[in-house]
Amino acid sequence: MSFLWPIVLGVLVTFLTIRVAGMLVLMGQEQFAVLYPWVALVRSPLLRIDYGSAVAIGQMLLYFQFPIYGFIAGAVLYMSNSLTRAFFVVFSGHLAALIAFIAIAIFHP
C-alpha cells in the first residue's frame, strides 16, 4: 500500500500544477521551467526534436511528470522504506533537469 499513495499524490498535485503552469507561462520560459523542467528540456532547440513532436511530448509530460515522480518515489519507498530517500531521489531528478535547462539556456548560442 505504501507504493500507491505517492502515485495518487502525484496525480492530485498535477491538477494544481496545471493551474499554476497557466500563470507561469505568461511570465516566461524560465519561470515555467522551474515547475516543469522536463517539458522545457524537450522543447529546447539543442535536442533538435521537430516542433510537432516536441509539443506532443511536452503536453504528455505536462500531465505525467508528477505521476511519474510519484511512481519513482513509490518504488524507492517500497525498496528502501525511507521517505527521506524517496524525496531525495525525486528532488534530485527534478533538480538535474532544471540544471540541464539552465546550462542549455546559458551555453547554447
Jmol script that loads the backbone (N, CA, C; Angstrom):
load data "model"
ATOM      1  N   MET A   1       0.818  -1.205   0.000  1.00  0.00           N
ATOM      2  CA  MET A   1       0.000   0.000   0.000  1.00  0.00           C
ATOM      3  C   MET A   1       0.856   1.262   0.000  1.00  0.00           C
ATOM      4  N   SER A   2       2.055   1.179   0.603  1.00  0.00           N
ATOM      5  CA  SER A   2       2.921   2.358   0.633  1.00  0.00           C
ATOM      6  C   SER A   2       3.416   2.726  -0.760  1.00  0.00           C
ATOM      7  N   PHE A   3       3.297   1.806  -1.706  1.00  0.00           N
ATOM      8  CA  PHE A   3       3.721   2.068  -3.071  1.00  0.00           C
ATOM      9  C   PHE A   3       2.720   2.965  -3.811  1.00  0.00           C
ATOM     10  N   LEU A   4       1.439   2.870  -3.478  1.00  0.00           N
ATOM     11  CA  LEU A   4       0.398   3.564  -4.237  1.00  0.00           C
ATOM     12  C   LEU A   4       0.166   5.014  -3.824  1.00  0.00           C
ATOM     13  N   TRP A   5       0.335   5.363  -2.561  1.00  0.00           N
ATOM     14  CA  TRP A   5      -0.028   6.711  -2.158  1.00  0.00           C
ATOM     15  C   TRP A   5       0.841   7.794  -2.795  1.00  0.00           C
ATOM     16  N   PRO A   6       2.142   7.587  -3.086  1.00  0.00           N
ATOM     17  CA  PRO A   6       2.871   8.634  -3.815  1.00  0.00           C
ATOM     18  C   PRO A   6       2.339   8.851  -5.237  1.00  0.00           C
ATOM     19  N   ILE A   7       1.868   7.790  -5.873  1.00  0.00           N
ATOM     20  CA  ILE A   7       1.315   7.933  -7.223  1.00  0.00           C
ATOM     21  C   ILE A   7       0.012   8.729  -7.167  1.00  0.00           C
ATOM     22  N   VAL A   8      -0.836   8.419  -6.194  1.00  0.00           N
ATOM     23  CA  VAL A   8      -2.092   9.167  -6.022  1.00  0.00           C
ATOM     24  C   VAL A   8      -1.793  10.624  -5.707  1.00  0.00           C
ATOM     25  N   LEU A   9      -0.812  10.869  -4.861  1.00  0.00           N
ATOM     26  CA  LEU A   9      -0.418  12.239  -4.546  1.00  0.00           C
ATOM     27  C   LEU A   9       0.106  12.961  -5.786  1.00  0.00           C
ATOM     28  N   GLY A  10       0.866  12.252  -6.626  1.00  0.00           N
ATOM     29  CA  GLY A  10       1.359  12.840  -7.873  1.00  0.00           C
ATOM     30  C   GLY A  10       0.234  13.223  -8.813  1.00  0.00           C
ATOM     31  N   VAL A  11      -0.809  12.403  -8.888  1.00  0.00           N
ATOM     32  CA  VAL A  11      -1.971  12.729  -9.729  1.00  0.00           C
ATOM     33  C   VAL A  11      -2.698  13.955  -9.175  1.00  0.00           C
ATOM     34  N   LEU A  12      -2.866  14.019  -7.867  1.00  0.00           N
ATOM     35  CA  LEU A  12      -3.551  15.167  -7.258  1.00  0.00           C
ATOM     36  C   LEU A  12      -2.750  16.456  -7.427  1.00  0.00           C
ATOM     37  N   VAL A  13      -1.432  16.362  -7.295  1.00  0.00           N
ATOM     38  CA  VAL A  13      -0.576  17.543  -7.465  1.00  0.00           C
ATOM     39  C   VAL A  13      -0.636  18.039  -8.906  1.00  0.00           C
ATOM     40  N   THR A  14      -0.812  17.141  -9.847  1.00  0.00           N
ATOM     41  CA  THR A  14      -0.884  17.521 -11.262  1.00  0.00           C
ATOM     42  C   THR A  14      -2.009  18.509 -11.514  1.00  0.00           C
ATOM     43  N   PHE A  15      -3.158  18.302 -10.907  1.00  0.00           N
ATOM     44  CA  PHE A  15      -4.281  19.229 -11.102  1.00  0.00           C
ATOM     45  C   PHE A  15      -3.933  20.639 -10.625  1.00  0.00           C
ATOM     46  N   LEU A  16      -3.222  20.740  -9.518  1.00  0.00           N
ATOM     47  CA  LEU A  16      -2.805  22.043  -9.010  1.00  0.00           C
ATOM     48  C   LEU A  16      -1.734  22.672  -9.903  1.00  0.00           C
ATOM     49  N   THR A  17      -0.763  21.882 -10.314  1.00  0.00           N
ATOM     50  CA  THR A  17       0.343  22.437 -11.093  1.00  0.00           C
ATOM     51  C   THR A  17      -0.080  22.865 -12.494  1.00  0.00           C
ATOM     52  N   ILE A  18      -1.104  22.252 -13.040  1.00  0.00           N
ATOM     53  CA  ILE A  18      -1.602  22.684 -14.352  1.00  0.00           C
ATOM     54  C   ILE A  18      -2.121  24.112 -14.249  1.00  0.00           C
ATOM     55  N   ARG A  19      -2.826  24.416 -13.173  1.00  0.00           N
ATOM     56  CA  ARG A  19      -3.316  25.791 -12.947  1.00  0.00           C
ATOM     57  C   ARG A  19      -2.154  26.767 -12.783  1.00  0.00           C
ATOM     58  N   VAL A  20      -1.176  26.375 -11.989  1.00  0.00           N
ATOM     59  CA  VAL A  20      -0.016  27.234 -11.752  1.00  0.00           C
ATOM     60  C   VAL A  20       0.778  27.414 -13.045  1.00  0.00           C
ATOM     61  N   ALA A  21       0.908  26.369 -13.834  1.00  0.00           N
ATOM     62  CA  ALA A  21       1.655  26.447 -15.094  1.00  0.00           C
ATOM     63  C   ALA A  21       1.013  27.437 -16.053  1.00  0.00           C
ATOM     64  N   GLY A  22      -0.315  27.541 -16.032  1.00  0.00           N
ATOM     65  CA  GLY A  22      -1.004  28.519 -16.864  1.00  0.00           C
ATOM     66  C   GLY A  22      -0.578  29.938 -16.550  1.00  0.00           C
ATOM     67  N   MET A  23      -0.311  30.208 -15.285  1.00  0.00           N
ATOM     68  CA  MET A  23       0.156  31.542 -14.886  1.00  0.00           C
ATOM     69  C   MET A  23       1.641  31.718 -15.179  1.00  0.00           C
ATOM     70  N   LEU A  24       2.428  30.658 -14.973  1.00  0.00           N
ATOM     71  CA  LEU A  24       3.873  30.768 -15.174  1.00  0.00           C
ATOM     72  C   LEU A  24       4.245  30.945 -16.640  1.00  0.00           C
ATOM     73  N   VAL A  25       3.448  30.398 -17.540  1.00  0.00           N
ATOM     74  CA  VAL A  25       3.734  30.550 -18.969  1.00  0.00           C
ATOM     75  C   VAL A  25       3.695  32.024 -19.353  1.00  0.00           C
ATOM     76  N   LEU A  26       2.814  32.776 -18.729  1.00  0.00           N
ATOM     77  CA  LEU A  26       2.719  34.204 -19.029  1.00  0.00           C
ATOM     78  C   LEU A  26       3.934  34.978 -18.534  1.00  0.00           C
ATOM     79  N   MET A  27       4.657  34.428 -17.582  1.00  0.00           N
ATOM     80  CA  MET A  27       5.836  35.097 -17.030  1.00  0.00           C
ATOM     81  C   MET A  27       7.120  34.773 -17.792  1.00  0.00           C
ATOM     82  N   GLY A  28       7.094  33.760 -18.637  1.00  0.00           N
ATOM     83  CA  GLY A  28       8.277  33.428 -19.421  1.00  0.00           C
ATOM     84  C   GLY A  28       8.690  31.988 -19.272  1.00  0.00           C
ATOM     85  N   GLN A  29       9.588  31.577 -20.149  1.00  0.00           N
ATOM     86  CA  GLN A  29      10.047  30.193 -20.199  1.00  0.00           C
ATOM     87  C   GLN A  29      10.819  29.798 -18.948  1.00  0.00           C
ATOM     88  N   GLU A  30      11.578  30.717 -18.379  1.00  0.00           N
ATOM     89  CA  GLU A  30      12.412  30.372 -17.229  1.00  0.00           C
ATOM     90  C   GLU A  30      11.565  30.026 -16.009  1.00  0.00           C
ATOM     91  N   GLN A  31      10.515  30.792 -15.763  1.00  0.00           N
ATOM     92  CA  GLN A  31       9.656  30.508 -14.614  1.00  0.00           C
ATOM     93  C   GLN A  31       8.885  29.206 -14.814  1.00  0.00           C
ATOM     94  N   PHE A  32       8.473  28.947 -16.042  1.00  0.00           N
ATOM     95  CA  PHE A  32       7.777  27.702 -16.349  1.00  0.00           C
ATOM     96  C   PHE A  32       8.698  26.507 -16.130  1.00  0.00           C
ATOM     97  N   ALA A  33       9.973  26.675 -16.444  1.00  0.00           N
ATOM     98  CA  ALA A  33      10.941  25.577 -16.328  1.00  0.00           C
ATOM     99  C   ALA A  33      11.202  25.189 -14.882  1.00  0.00           C
ATOM    100  N   VAL A  34      10.965  26.090 -13.943  1.00  0.00           N
ATOM    101  CA  VAL A  34      11.152  25.739 -12.535  1.00  0.00           C
ATOM    102  C   VAL A  34      10.165  24.652 -12.129  1.00  0.00           C
ATOM    103  N   LEU A  35       8.945  24.741 -12.614  1.00  0.00           N
ATOM    104  CA  LEU A  35       7.917  23.764 -12.283  1.00  0.00           C
ATOM    105  C   LEU A  35       7.963  22.541 -13.199  1.00  0.00           C
ATOM    106  N   TYR A  36       8.244  22.751 -14.468  1.00  0.00           N
ATOM    107  CA  TYR A  36       8.245  21.677 -15.467  1.00  0.00           C
ATOM    108  C   TYR A  36       9.554  21.672 -16.250  1.00  0.00           C
ATOM    109  N   PRO A  37      10.677  21.292 -15.621  1.00  0.00           N
ATOM    110  CA  PRO A  37      11.948  21.339 -16.353  1.00  0.00           C
ATOM    111  C   PRO A  37      12.037  20.301 -17.475  1.00  0.00           C
ATOM    112  N   TRP A  38      11.371  19.172 -17.346  1.00  0.00           N
ATOM    113  CA  TRP A  38      11.431  18.150 -18.396  1.00  0.00           C
ATOM    114  C   TRP A  38      10.717  18.631 -19.653  1.00  0.00           C
ATOM    115  N   VAL A  39       9.630  19.365 -19.494  1.00  0.00           N
ATOM    116  CA  VAL A  39       8.931  19.930 -20.652  1.00  0.00           C
ATOM    117  C   VAL A  39       9.824  20.955 -21.338  1.00  0.00           C
ATOM    118  N   ALA A  40      10.476  21.794 -20.545  1.00  0.00           N
ATOM    119  CA  ALA A  40      11.369  22.810 -21.106  1.00  0.00           C
ATOM    120  C   ALA A  40      12.553  22.163 -21.826  1.00  0.00           C
ATOM    121  N   LEU A  41      13.067  21.064 -21.291  1.00  0.00           N
ATOM    122  CA  LEU A  41      14.177  20.373 -21.955  1.00  0.00           C
ATOM    123  C   LEU A  41      13.751  19.780 -23.291  1.00  0.00           C
ATOM    124  N   VAL A  42      12.575  19.196 -23.340  1.00  0.00           N
ATOM    125  CA  VAL A  42      12.091  18.601 -24.585  1.00  0.00           C
ATOM    126  C   VAL A  42      11.908  19.674 -25.649  1.00  0.00           C
ATOM    127  N   ARG A  43      11.466  20.840 -25.243  1.00  0.00           N
ATOM    128  CA  ARG A  43      11.240  21.932 -26.201  1.00  0.00           C
ATOM    129  C   ARG A  43      12.503  22.696 -26.543  1.00  0.00           C
ATOM    130  N   SER A  44      13.629  22.331 -25.945  1.00  0.00           N
ATOM    131  CA  SER A  44      14.886  23.015 -26.198  1.00  0.00           C
ATOM    132  C   SER A  44      15.349  22.771 -27.630  1.00  0.00           C
ATOM    133  N   PRO A  45      15.833  23.804 -28.313  1.00  0.00           N
ATOM    134  CA  PRO A  45      16.312  23.615 -29.692  1.00  0.00           C
ATOM    135  C   PRO A  45      17.585  22.775 -29.773  1.00  0.00           C
ATOM    136  N   LEU A  46      18.295  22.631 -28.674  1.00  0.00           N
ATOM    137  CA  LEU A  46      19.527  21.844 -28.679  1.00  0.00           C
ATOM    138  C   LEU A  46      19.255  20.361 -28.937  1.00  0.00           C
ATOM    139  N   LEU A  47      18.117  19.864 -28.504  1.00  0.00           N
ATOM    140  CA  LEU A  47      17.782  18.461 -28.723  1.00  0.00           C
ATOM    141  C   LEU A  47      17.352  18.174 -30.158  1.00  0.00           C
ATOM    142  N   ARG A  48      17.016  19.215 -30.895  1.00  0.00           N
ATOM    143  CA  ARG A  48      16.639  19.116 -32.308  1.00  0.00           C
ATOM    144  C   ARG A  48      15.462  18.168 -32.552  1.00  0.00           C
ATOM    145  N   ILE A  49      14.490  18.232 -31.659  1.00  0.00           N
ATOM    146  CA  ILE A  49      13.244  17.493 -31.860  1.00  0.00           C
ATOM    147  C   ILE A  49      12.333  18.413 -32.664  1.00  0.00           C
ATOM    148  N   ASP A  50      11.710  17.881 -33.719  1.00  0.00           N
ATOM    149  CA  ASP A  50      10.866  18.749 -34.533  1.00  0.00           C
ATOM    150  C   ASP A  50       9.717  19.309 -33.673  1.00  0.00           C
ATOM    151  N   TYR A  51       9.210  20.445 -34.106  1.00  0.00           N
ATOM    152  CA  TYR A  51       8.256  21.216 -33.301  1.00  0.00           C
ATOM    153  C   TYR A  51       7.017  20.408 -32.921  1.00  0.00           C
ATOM    154  N   GLY A  52       6.444  19.691 -33.858  1.00  0.00           N
ATOM    155  CA  GLY A  52       5.230  18.918 -33.583  1.00  0.00           C
ATOM    156  C   GLY A  52       5.453  17.849 -32.530  1.00  0.00           C
ATOM    157  N   SER A  53       6.567  17.145 -32.649  1.00  0.00           N
ATOM    158  CA  SER A  53       6.878  16.107 -31.665  1.00  0.00           C
ATOM    159  C   SER A  53       7.189  16.713 -30.299  1.00  0.00           C
ATOM    160  N   ALA A  54       7.916  17.827 -30.288  1.00  0.00           N
ATOM    161  CA  ALA A  54       8.253  18.481 -29.018  1.00  0.00           C
ATOM    162  C   ALA A  54       6.998  18.955 -28.295  1.00  0.00           C
ATOM    163  N   VAL A  55       6.037  19.483 -29.039  1.00  0.00           N
ATOM    164  CA  VAL A  55       4.790  19.931 -28.426  1.00  0.00           C
ATOM    165  C   VAL A  55       4.007  18.739 -27.887  1.00  0.00           C
ATOM    166  N   ALA A  56       3.943  17.658 -28.648  1.00  0.00           N
ATOM    167  CA  ALA A  56       3.202  16.471 -28.206  1.00  0.00           C
ATOM    168  C   ALA A  56       3.851  15.840 -26.972  1.00  0.00           C
ATOM    169  N   ILE A  57       5.160  15.688 -26.993  1.00  0.00           N
ATOM    170  CA  ILE A  57       5.861  15.114 -25.841  1.00  0.00           C
ATOM    171  C   ILE A  57       5.743  16.048 -24.641  1.00  0.00           C
ATOM    172  N   GLY A  58       5.852  17.344 -24.886  1.00  0.00           N
ATOM    173  CA  GLY A  58       5.714  18.319 -23.810  1.00  0.00           C
ATOM    174  C   GLY A  58       4.341  18.274 -23.162  1.00  0.00           C
ATOM    175  N   GLN A  59       3.298  18.123 -23.971  1.00  0.00           N
ATOM    176  CA  GLN A  59       1.946  18.023 -23.421  1.00  0.00           C
ATOM    177  C   GLN A  59       1.784  16.768 -22.582  1.00  0.00           C
ATOM    178  N   MET A  60       2.349  15.658 -23.046  1.00  0.00           N
ATOM    179  CA  MET A  60       2.270  14.426 -22.255  1.00  0.00           C
ATOM    180  C   MET A  60       3.029  14.579 -20.941  1.00  0.00           C
ATOM    181  N   LEU A  61       4.206  15.186 -20.997  1.00  0.00           N
ATOM    182  CA  LEU A  61       4.984  15.389 -19.778  1.00  0.00           C
ATOM    183  C   LEU A  61       4.292  16.347 -18.824  1.00  0.00           C
ATOM    184  N   LEU A  62       3.558  17.300 -19.369  1.00  0.00           N
ATOM    185  CA  LEU A  62       2.832  18.250 -18.532  1.00  0.00           C
ATOM    186  C   LEU A  62       1.862  17.528 -17.609  1.00  0.00           C
ATOM    187  N   TYR A  63       1.230  16.490 -18.121  1.00  0.00           N
ATOM    188  CA  TYR A  63       0.251  15.743 -17.325  1.00  0.00           C
ATOM    189  C   TYR A  63       0.842  14.540 -16.602  1.00  0.00           C
ATOM    190  N   PHE A  64       1.974  14.022 -17.064  1.00  0.00           N
ATOM    191  CA  PHE A  64       2.510  12.798 -16.475  1.00  0.00           C
ATOM    192  C   PHE A  64       3.757  12.997 -15.627  1.00  0.00           C
ATOM    193  N   GLN A  65       4.313  14.207 -15.574  1.00  0.00           N
ATOM    194  CA  GLN A  65       5.546  14.410 -14.827  1.00  0.00           C
ATOM    195  C   GLN A  65       5.374  14.078 -13.347  1.00  0.00           C
ATOM    196  N   PHE A  66       4.367  14.606 -12.708  1.00  0.00           N
ATOM    197  CA  PHE A  66       4.205  14.371 -11.277  1.00  0.00           C
ATOM    198  C   PHE A  66       3.714  12.959 -10.950  1.00  0.00           C
ATOM    199  N   PRO A  67       2.834  12.344 -11.754  1.00  0.00           N
ATOM    200  CA  PRO A  67       2.563  10.924 -11.501  1.00  0.00           C
ATOM    201  C   PRO A  67       3.798  10.039 -11.687  1.00  0.00           C
ATOM    202  N   ILE A  68       4.674  10.388 -12.634  1.00  0.00           N
ATOM    203  CA  ILE A  68       5.925   9.636 -12.788  1.00  0.00           C
ATOM    204  C   ILE A  68       6.811   9.838 -11.562  1.00  0.00           C
ATOM    205  N   TYR A  69       6.868  11.072 -11.064  1.00  0.00           N
ATOM    206  CA  TYR A  69       7.594  11.321  -9.821  1.00  0.00           C
ATOM    207  C   TYR A  69       7.006  10.477  -8.688  1.00  0.00           C
ATOM    208  N   GLY A  70       5.682  10.381  -8.644  1.00  0.00           N
ATOM    209  CA  GLY A  70       5.035   9.558  -7.625  1.00  0.00           C
ATOM    210  C   GLY A  70       5.387   8.093  -7.769  1.00  0.00           C
ATOM    211  N   PHE A  71       5.426   7.617  -9.010  1.00  0.00           N
ATOM    212  CA  PHE A  71       5.818   6.218  -9.252  1.00  0.00           C
ATOM    213  C   PHE A  71       7.244   5.971  -8.796  1.00  0.00           C
ATOM    214  N   ILE A  72       8.154   6.886  -9.126  1.00  0.00           N
ATOM    215  CA  ILE A  72       9.550   6.733  -8.715  1.00  0.00           C
ATOM    216  C   ILE A  72       9.665   6.779  -7.198  1.00  0.00           C
ATOM    217  N   ALA A  73       8.976   7.738  -6.569  1.00  0.00           N
ATOM    218  CA  ALA A  73       9.009   7.836  -5.105  1.00  0.00           C
ATOM    219  C   ALA A  73       8.419   6.585  -4.468  1.00  0.00           C
ATOM    220  N   GLY A  74       7.337   6.061  -5.041  1.00  0.00           N
ATOM    221  CA  GLY A  74       6.743   4.842  -4.511  1.00  0.00           C
ATOM    222  C   GLY A  74       7.670   3.652  -4.627  1.00  0.00           C
ATOM    223  N   ALA A  75       8.377   3.549  -5.751  1.00  0.00           N
ATOM    224  CA  ALA A  75       9.316   2.445  -5.936  1.00  0.00           C
ATOM    225  C   ALA A  75      10.473   2.542  -4.950  1.00  0.00           C
ATOM    226  N   VAL A  76      11.006   3.743  -4.770  1.00  0.00           N
ATOM    227  CA  VAL A  76      12.105   3.926  -3.807  1.00  0.00           C
ATOM    228  C   VAL A  76      11.607   3.672  -2.394  1.00  0.00           C
ATOM    229  N   LEU A  77      10.420   4.149  -2.091  1.00  0.00           N
ATOM    230  CA  LEU A  77       9.836   3.929  -0.760  1.00  0.00           C
ATOM    231  C   LEU A  77       9.606   2.448  -0.507  1.00  0.00           C
ATOM    232  N   TYR A  78       9.162   1.742  -1.518  1.00  0.00           N
ATOM    233  CA  TYR A  78       8.923   0.300  -1.387  1.00  0.00           C
ATOM    234  C   TYR A  78      10.234  -0.463  -1.160  1.00  0.00           C
ATOM    235  N   MET A  79      11.278  -0.061  -1.897  1.00  0.00           N
ATOM    236  CA  MET A  79      12.549  -0.781  -1.799  1.00  0.00           C
ATOM    237  C   MET A  79      13.342  -0.423  -0.544  1.00  0.00           C
ATOM    238  N   SER A  80      13.299   0.852  -0.125  1.00  0.00           N
ATOM    239  CA  SER A  80      14.159   1.266   0.987  1.00  0.00           C
ATOM    240  C   SER A  80      13.390   1.570   2.270  1.00  0.00           C
ATOM    241  N   ASN A  81      12.083   1.756   2.161  1.00  0.00           N
ATOM    242  CA  ASN A  81      11.238   2.106   3.306  1.00  0.00           C
ATOM    243  C   ASN A  81      11.718   3.393   3.978  1.00  0.00           C
ATOM    244  N   SER A  82      12.223   4.331   3.160  1.00  0.00           N
ATOM    245  CA  SER A  82      12.717   5.603   3.664  1.00  0.00           C
ATOM    246  C   SER A  82      12.065   6.738   2.881  1.00  0.00           C
ATOM    247  N   LEU A  83      11.239   7.494   3.552  1.00  0.00           N
ATOM    248  CA  LEU A  83      10.567   8.627   2.922  1.00  0.00           C
ATOM    249  C   LEU A  83      11.580   9.701   2.514  1.00  0.00           C
ATOM    250  N   THR A  84      12.598   9.880   3.327  1.00  0.00           N
ATOM    251  CA  THR A  84      13.641  10.861   3.018  1.00  0.00           C
ATOM    252  C   THR A  84      14.374  10.492   1.732  1.00  0.00           C
ATOM    253  N   ARG A  85      14.705   9.237   1.576  1.00  0.00           N
ATOM    254  CA  ARG A  85      15.403   8.790   0.370  1.00  0.00           C
ATOM    255  C   ARG A  85      14.514   8.939  -0.867  1.00  0.00           C
ATOM    256  N   ALA A  86      13.237   8.620  -0.733  1.00  0.00           N
ATOM    257  CA  ALA A  86      12.310   8.757  -1.859  1.00  0.00           C
ATOM    258  C   ALA A  86      12.192  10.221  -2.282  1.00  0.00           C
ATOM    259  N   PHE A  87      12.077  11.124  -1.304  1.00  0.00           N
ATOM    260  CA  PHE A  87      12.004  12.550  -1.611  1.00  0.00           C
ATOM    261  C   PHE A  87      13.290  13.021  -2.271  1.00  0.00           C
ATOM    262  N   PHE A  88      14.436  12.571  -1.760  1.00  0.00           N
ATOM    263  CA  PHE A  88      15.724  12.994  -2.307  1.00  0.00           C
ATOM    264  C   PHE A  88      15.904  12.537  -3.749  1.00  0.00           C
ATOM    265  N   VAL A  89      15.489  11.331  -4.055  1.00  0.00           N
ATOM    266  CA  VAL A  89      15.625  10.808  -5.422  1.00  0.00           C
ATOM    267  C   VAL A  89      14.778  11.626  -6.385  1.00  0.00           C
ATOM    268  N   VAL A  90      13.543  11.910  -6.021  1.00  0.00           N
ATOM    269  CA  VAL A  90      12.661  12.686  -6.898  1.00  0.00           C
ATOM    270  C   VAL A  90      13.164  14.122  -7.021  1.00  0.00           C
ATOM    271  N   PHE A  91      13.557  14.723  -5.900  1.00  0.00           N
ATOM    272  CA  PHE A  91      14.050  16.095  -5.924  1.00  0.00           C
ATOM    273  C   PHE A  91      15.317  16.214  -6.753  1.00  0.00           C
ATOM    274  N   SER A  92      16.232  15.268  -6.615  1.00  0.00           N
ATOM    275  CA  SER A  92      17.479  15.348  -7.381  1.00  0.00           C
ATOM    276  C   SER A  92      17.235  15.149  -8.878  1.00  0.00           C
ATOM    277  N   GLY A  93      16.266  14.314  -9.248  1.00  0.00           N
ATOM    278  CA  GLY A  93      15.918  14.182 -10.663  1.00  0.00           C
ATOM    279  C   GLY A  93      15.331  15.465 -11.228  1.00  0.00           C
ATOM    280  N   HIS A  94      14.467  16.116 -10.461  1.00  0.00           N
ATOM    281  CA  HIS A  94      13.879  17.384 -10.877  1.00  0.00           C
ATOM    282  C   HIS A  94      14.961  18.457 -10.974  1.00  0.00           C
ATOM    283  N   LEU A  95      15.834  18.505  -9.986  1.00  0.00           N
ATOM    284  CA  LEU A  95      16.911  19.492  -9.973  1.00  0.00           C
ATOM    285  C   LEU A  95      17.895  19.270 -11.119  1.00  0.00           C
ATOM    286  N   ALA A  96      18.182  18.018 -11.444  1.00  0.00           N
ATOM    287  CA  ALA A  96      19.089  17.729 -12.560  1.00  0.00           C
ATOM    288  C   ALA A  96      18.518  18.240 -13.877  1.00  0.00           C
ATOM    289  N   ALA A  97      17.214  18.055 -14.072  1.00  0.00           N
ATOM    290  CA  ALA A  97      16.590  18.566 -15.298  1.00  0.00           C
ATOM    291  C   ALA A  97      16.614  20.094 -15.322  1.00  0.00           C
ATOM    292  N   LEU A  98      16.394  20.720 -14.185  1.00  0.00           N
ATOM    293  CA  LEU A  98      16.430  22.187 -14.112  1.00  0.00           C
ATOM    294  C   LEU A  98      17.835  22.720 -14.387  1.00  0.00           C
ATOM    295  N   ILE A  99      18.843  22.074 -13.845  1.00  0.00           N
ATOM    296  CA  ILE A  99      20.227  22.485 -14.091  1.00  0.00           C
ATOM    297  C   ILE A  99      20.587  22.290 -15.562  1.00  0.00           C
ATOM    298  N   ALA A 100      20.128  21.204 -16.155  1.00  0.00           N
ATOM    299  CA  ALA A 100      20.388  20.972 -17.586  1.00  0.00           C
ATOM    300  C   ALA A 100      19.722  22.056 -18.424  1.00  0.00           C
ATOM    301  N   PHE A 101      18.493  22.437 -18.088  1.00  0.00           N
ATOM    302  CA  PHE A 101      17.809  23.506 -18.823  1.00  0.00           C
ATOM    303  C   PHE A 101      18.559  24.824 -18.691  1.00  0.00           C
ATOM    304  N   ILE A 102      19.009  25.155 -17.499  1.00  0.00           N
ATOM    305  CA  ILE A 102      19.747  26.402 -17.286  1.00  0.00           C
ATOM    306  C   ILE A 102      21.064  26.378 -18.044  1.00  0.00           C
ATOM    307  N   ALA A 103      21.765  25.242 -18.021  1.00  0.00           N
ATOM    308  CA  ALA A 103      23.028  25.138 -18.751  1.00  0.00           C
ATOM    309  C   ALA A 103      22.813  25.303 -20.257  1.00  0.00           C
ATOM    310  N   ILE A 104      21.744  24.714 -20.767  1.00  0.00           N
ATOM    311  CA  ILE A 104      21.441  24.872 -22.192  1.00  0.00           C
ATOM    312  C   ILE A 104      21.121  26.326 -22.506  1.00  0.00           C
ATOM    313  N   ALA A 105      20.360  26.973 -21.639  1.00  0.00           N
ATOM    314  CA  ALA A 105      19.991  28.375 -21.868  1.00  0.00           C
ATOM    315  C   ALA A 105      21.213  29.288 -21.826  1.00  0.00           C
ATOM    316  N   ILE A 106      22.167  28.972 -20.994  1.00  0.00           N
ATOM    317  CA  ILE A 106      23.358  29.822 -20.880  1.00  0.00           C
ATOM    318  C   ILE A 106      24.352  29.562 -21.998  1.00  0.00           C
ATOM    319  N   PHE A 107      24.632  28.308 -22.284  1.00  0.00           N
ATOM    320  CA  PHE A 107      25.727  27.978 -23.194  1.00  0.00           C
ATOM    321  C   PHE A 107      25.328  27.755 -24.645  1.00  0.00           C
ATOM    322  N   HIS A 108      24.042  27.574 -24.914  1.00  0.00           N
ATOM    323  CA  HIS A 108      23.616  27.373 -26.297  1.00  0.00           C
ATOM    324  C   HIS A 108      23.478  28.734 -26.976  1.00  0.00           C
ATOM    325  N   PRO A 109      24.109  28.900 -28.142  1.00  0.00           N
ATOM    326  CA  PRO A 109      24.072  30.220 -28.810  1.00  0.00           C
ATOM    327  C   PRO A 109      22.689  30.574 -29.323  1.00  0.00           C
TER     328      PRO A 109
END
end "model"
wireframe off; spacefill off
backbone 0.3
color backbone group
